[in-house]
């Protein structure tokens, strides 16, 4: 059974930093695309960042230059380093993983972790 478990969310002041972690189990995701989405109250879920199995990254324009996605395949874990946080980054952050190598289907999701940025 595949599980994605996020951690590292919390409350931080504007300009601060947080590091989210997503530990995957139940399958080897070393070659799979993995990423982070977020959903703010009253808004649709949106892509934050994505990383391919060979480390190619992609970011939403709103976070590029402030957030960094990385992965440790030995630990089956993906990270999101968030710096220079803004109140508009407040959302529930979800980790996701593709089902096979090179796939863009994302059937696996974590339960979400709350990030709140105060002004």
Buried (B, 14 or more C-beta within 10 A) or exposed (E): EEEBBBEBBEEBEEEBEBBBBBBBEEBEBBBBBBBBBBBBEEEEBEBBBBBBBEEEBBBBEEBEEBBBBBBEBEEBBBBBBBBEBBEEBBBBBBBBBBBEEEEEEBEBBBEBBEBBBEE
